Amino acid sequence: MAEYKLTAVEGTTTGLQFQLLQVGIPINLTGANVSLTLTGSDGVDVNSPAIAITDTLNGKVTYTPLAGDLSSMRSPYAARFKVVSSNGAVQFVPSGYRDEWNVTTA
């Protein structure tokens, strides 16, 4: 069972915003590097998940998909963020089941 479910429209290229939390508290992303693993239902990872940190103290990030990143044919996607802190500690969000992203046709 997914931790969080997102629904997006195929071909979306505007930023999708997320807040990364640990036990309900925003993760401080100061000096951190955040990446996204986004895997289609076919088991193939999306190659372009660029993540921008938009609010370091409140754990907010934005993923801006490219035109071909989100396809209804590959839906649902499994998503998990990886946070590498400035001291090299690695944390995954969510830490349990990966989030589920459903993509619908336009």
Secondary structure, DSSP 8 states (H G I E B T S, - for coil): --S-EEEEETT--S-EEEE-EETTEE---TT-EEEEEEE-TTS-B-S---EEEEETTTTEEEE---TTT--GGG-SEEEEEEEE-TT--EEEESSSS-EEEEEE--
